[in-house]
């Protein structure tokens, strides 16, 4: 659900009934887990070598190196099925520096031709635009500040989802979102020259999805502390620059803001036919749900209390209660499910363990990033798969050395197809919708959107 109102309480939720179905890990996720770079894109090793050659691996970036951050954002965009230019832009997205960071590993005055030869002219143009657009103003002032707040948007989506139909179609976007971006795009100021720069709707959509990937890869509690993000609105409004890095590395309060960005992708960043201009990320149930700031905060605090104060065996009853609370208030995070699966495996509650482990694998595969950044995405995914395997075999270690012995995941020799499942599903959905709609009907939607649904 988008909000927590109207749902049974967390203690009323069963952990699971029956055996969970094995998780389906998309081929693109398997490829990234294996580091199968040439299968992901034959040019990827060359691009990463270029980033290494200009020193990106030596530069700091929040929780890792700059090169690692660029690769991770590329990975997320690939998993989300974004097009080739967007993924290449993700890999070089701050190469000339941008409105957020000064990490100019390429010189705008000298290296544009060189980079265009490597990634192609259209991708380089997108990279350059990304670096000269005031992205914070674009995303926050021109879009999020004018969109409904999370509470209102969540309620509208819940009401639309409950308004009839077969229950499988995504709820329609609120009219206030459909009117948000003018048909011609948004005019911003070039960050270096101050000249007006028109960002068309497609480019706005691409920058929103890249911002979602960028934020979920890097944000944790250190940024919350610096910008005093106590309410979870992620406004970058505070001024606590003296907060020591890395701090406690608690999960960050960014899900609510990203869920609103996802709603923008589905309801505002659309073409004349009213359909999204970019493949919708699979997160937040395909960008159909919005998480309120209140739910986000309760979930984070419950999770953090569980992992920091109730991790020992004698404290697991309290941990169960807190972790269920976290899952209920924020159903879009995997890590509480990983911990719940561990407790249930220890207790021999195999069906419950399997359900939580499968849910964790699914969510981690959808995000391509982790919420709790004390461990890497790869580590969380591997442990979740180990838990799926243990629950399926009904075997779990009962000694410390048994726990140290864990690690092998099943089906390592199973081949996988490297296809963009997300883009394939999106193309099939669009093709199916197109068959059921007349040409004039699509034009009517575009006219209504441009005139303002009044």
N, C-alpha and C positions, 0 to 999 in steps of 0.2 A: 504494500500500500504506500501511497505517497506520504500520508501522515499517519500518526499512531492512533488518532481518535476513531472510536467505533470498533477497534480490534479487541479480541480477548487479551487479557493480561499475559505477560511473559510466562508466569507460572502455570497458566492454563494451556500452554502450547505443548502438545506431545513432541517428544524428541524425534519420533519417527515411527512409522508402522510398516512392518514387512521389510523385505530386503530392498535396498536401494539398487537402482540400475547402475552399472559401471559407468564412470564418467567418459564422455566423448571428448578427447583432447584434439582440437583442430590441428591439421598438419602443419600450419604455419607456426603454431605454438611449439609443437615437437621440434621443428627445425631450429627455432631460437634456443630451446633448452639444450639441444645438441651442439649448438654453435655451427650449424651446417650453413655457413655463410654463402657459399657459391650456389647452393640450391635456392636460398632466399632471393638472391639476385647475383648473377655472375660478376657484376661490377662492384659488389659490396666490399670485397677484400681490397680492391684498389682505392675505393673511397676512404676506407678506414686507414689505409697506409698513408694517404694524403693528409688526413687529420693528424696522424702521428708525426708526420714529417714537419708540420708547422707548429708542433708543440702542444696540441690540444690535450694530450694525456698528462702534461705537466701542470696545467692550470687547474685551480680549485673551482669546484662548483657545488656548493651547498652540502651534499652528502657524498660526493665522489669527485672524480676529475671531470673536466669539461668534455673530454672525448667520450667518457662513459655516459655522461648525461645526453649528449647528442645521439649516441647509439641507442640509448634506452628510449628516447622520444621517437626515434625512427622505428624501433621495435613495436612500440605501442601503436603507432599509426599503421604499420603493416598489419598487425593483428586486427585492428579495427577496419581493415579493408579499404584504406584510403588510396587514392590514385597515385601513379608513379611520381608525378611532380610534387605532390604533397609530401610523400615519404622522403624524397630527396631534399626537399626544403626542410623537413624535420631534422635530417642528418646534418645540415649546415645552417640551422635556423638563426644562429646569432653570429655567423661567421664574420660579418662586417661590424659587429656590435649592434645593439638595439636600444630601445627605450628603457629596458630593465637592467641590462648588464653591459659593461665595457670589456668585451672579450673579442676584440678585433684580431682574430688570427689570420684574416685576409685583409689586405688593404683595398678599400673601395676604389681608390684612384688608379691602382695598378693591377689588381688581380681579377677584375670582373671577367675579362676575356678568358683568362686561364680557367676560372671556375666554370664558365659557360661551356668550354671545350670538354670539361670533365662530366658535367651533369646535364648539359643541354641548355639551349637558350631560354626555353620557357620556364624550366626549373630555376635557373639562375635569376631570372626576372622576378619570380615569386620570392626567392630568398632575399633579393635586394629590397623588394617592397616590404617584406616582413621586418627588415632591419631599419627602415626609414619611417614606418607608420608608428604613431604614438599608441602602442597596443593597449596600454592601460586605459587611456582615454576612450579608445574605440570600444573595448570590451565592457568597461565599467560605466563610463559616462554616456556613451551613445546607445548602449544595449541594456546592460543589467539595471542601470539606474532608472530606465524608462519601462522596464518589464515589471509585471506584478511581483510583489515580494514572495518569498518561498511559501509562506503559510497560505496565502491567497491562491498561488499557482497550484500548490498541492491539492487544495480543496476543489479547485476547478477541474483538475484532471481526475480526481476521485469521482466527482459528480458526473463527469462525462463518461467515465468508464462504467458507472452504474446505471447509465441511461438507456440501457436496452442493447439489442444486437445479440450476436452469438457468443460474445465474450472473448473472441479471438482477435478482433480488429483493435488497433490502437485507438485510444480515445482522441477525438478531434482536439486540435490546439485551440486555446482561447482566442477570441477575435483580437484581443489586445496584443497578442503576439504576432498575429498575421499582419497587423498594421505597423509593426515596429520599424521595419527597414523600408525606406522608399524604394520603388522599383529600380531607380538609377543607382542605388547604393548609398554610401555614407561619405561625406566630405570631411577630411581631417587635415591637420597641418603637418607637413613634412618636418620631422624632428630636427633636421639640420638647416634647412633653408627657410622654414616657416611658410612656404608656398602651399596653397590649397592642393590637396591630393584626393581624387575620387577613388574610393575603394568599392568596386562593384559587389553585387550580392554574392557571387560565387567566391570571390576572394575573402569576403567577410566570413562566409561559412567555413572556408578552409582555415582561416586564422582562429576561429572559435574552436574547431576540433583540435587544432594544434595546441591551443592554449590549454584545453582540457588535458591533453597528453603531457604537455610541459609541466603543468601544475601537479598532476597526480604522481609524476615521477619524482619530484624533488621536495614537496612540502612535508614538513613535520613540525613538532612543537616549537622548535627554535624560531621559525618565522612567526608563529602565533605569538610567542613572547615578545619579539621585537616590535611587531605591529599591533600589539595589545588586542589580538583577535579573540577576546573573551566571549563575545556573543556568537562567534562562528560565521559572521557574515563575510569575512575575508575581504575587507575594504582597504587594506593597506593604509590605515589611517593613523596608527600609533607612532610613537617616536622613541621607543626603548632600545636605542642602538647599542647599549652597553650589555645586553643580555649575552652571556658567554656561550659561544658555540662549542660543542653541539647541544648542550643542555641535556635534559633527561631523555630526549628522543622519543617522547610520547607520540602516538599517532596524531596527525594534524587535523585541524577542523576545516576541511576543504570540500567535503562531499556535498554539502548543501549548495554551495556556489557552483560546483561542477554540474550538479543535477539541473540547476537553472540554465546553465549553458547548454546542456543537452536538450532541454525544452526549447531553447532558441533555435537549435539546429533543426528540430522537427517542425516547429511552428512558425519561425520567422525567417530563417535562411532558406527560403523556398523559391522555386521557379514560377513562371506564369501559370503552370498547371497545379500549383499548390503543393507540389511534392518537394521533399528535401533535396538540396543541391549537392550534398555529399552523402556517402554511405553513413548511416547512423551508427555510432559506436554501440556495441551490445550492452554496455553498462546501463544501470538504472532501467533494466527491462527494456532495452532498446530505446532509451531516452523517453519513456512514457511516464516515468515517476519522478517526483521531486521530493527531496528530503528536507524537512524543516530544520532550522537551526537548533530548535529545542531538542528534537529527536537525536540529532547529530551529537550534541553535547552530552546528553544522558548516556548514549551508547558508548562514547569515548571514555567517559569517566567510569562507567561500570566495567568496561574491558580493562582499563588501566588498574583499577583496584583489584580485579581478579588476578592479573598477571604479576602485580607488584606486592600484593599482600596475602594472597591465598593460593599459592602454587604448590604448597606441600600437602602430602596425602591427608593429614588430619583436617585440612581446611577446604577440601574439595566440595563439600556440600554448599558452602558459601560461594565458592568459585562457580559452581553450576548455576546458582541463582543469578549471579552477576553476568555470566556469559550469556545466559538465555535473555536477560534484559538487554544486553548489547545487541544480540541478533534481532530482537523484536523491534527495537528502536531504529536500528540501521541494518536492514536486511541485505545491504549491498557490500558488506565487507566479509572477507573470507576468514580472517585470523581467529575470531571467536569460535568458529566452527572447527578449526584445527585443534584448539584446546579442548573443546567439548568432546571431540572424537577421541582424544587421548584419554580423558577421564573414563569414557564409556568403554574403551578397549581395556583399560586396567580393571574394570569391573565385570568384564565379560558380557557387556550389553551390546552385542554385535550389530543388531539392526540399527540401534541408535547411532553407534559409532560409524557405521557405513553411511548412513544418511548425512551426517555432518561432514564426513571426509569427502564424499562425492560433491556436496554443495561447495566445499572449500576449493576443490579442484576446478569446478565449473567457474566460480567467481574469479579465481586467480587467472584462469585462461581467458576470461572476458576482459579483465583489466590489463593484463600484461605488466602489472606493477603491483606493489604491495602497499598496504596501509600502515602496518607496523614495520618501520624501516630499521629496526634493530637487527633484523635478518634480511637477506636479499630475497627478491621474488623467486629466484631459483630454489633457494633453501625452503621457503614456505611451500612451494609447489611439490618439491621432492618429498617433504614430510607428509603432506596431504596424501600423496600417492602411496607412500609407505603405509599410512593408516587405512586407506582403501584396501590395500592388499592384506593387511593384518585382520581387518574386520571380515573380509571375504573368507579367509582361511580359518578364522576364529582362533587365532594364535596371537599372543602378545607377551613380550618378555616379562619375567617376574624377578629379574636381578639387574643390578647396575651394568654388569658386563653384557647382559643380554641386550640392554638398551644401546650400549656402545656398538654392538654387533649389527644393529639395524642399518639400513641404507639402500639395499637392492630394491628396485621397483620392478613390477612384472612387465612382460611383453616388450622387453628392450629390443628384441629381434623382429618385432612386428613392423612391417613396412608401412609407410604413410604416404598419402598423396599430398603434394604441396599445391593446394588450390586456395584461392581467396574465398573461403566459405561465406564470409560476411558479405562480400560484394556479390557473390553468386546468388545468395538468398535475396539480397536487395534487388538485383536485376530480375530475378524470377518474380518477386513481388510486384515490381513495377510493370513487368510484362503482363502479369495477370490482371492488374488493375486497369491497364490500358485496353485490354480486350473487352472490359465491361463498361467502358466509358466512351461516349461519343466525342468527336473532335470539338463540336460546338460546346459541349459541357465543360471541357477543359478550358476553352477560351473564356467561358463565363466565369469560371473560378478566378482566372487571372485578372479579369476586369474588376471583379468584386474586391479582390485583394488590393489592387492599385487604388481603388476609389475609397476604400476604408470601411467596408462592412457596416455601414450606418443605416 
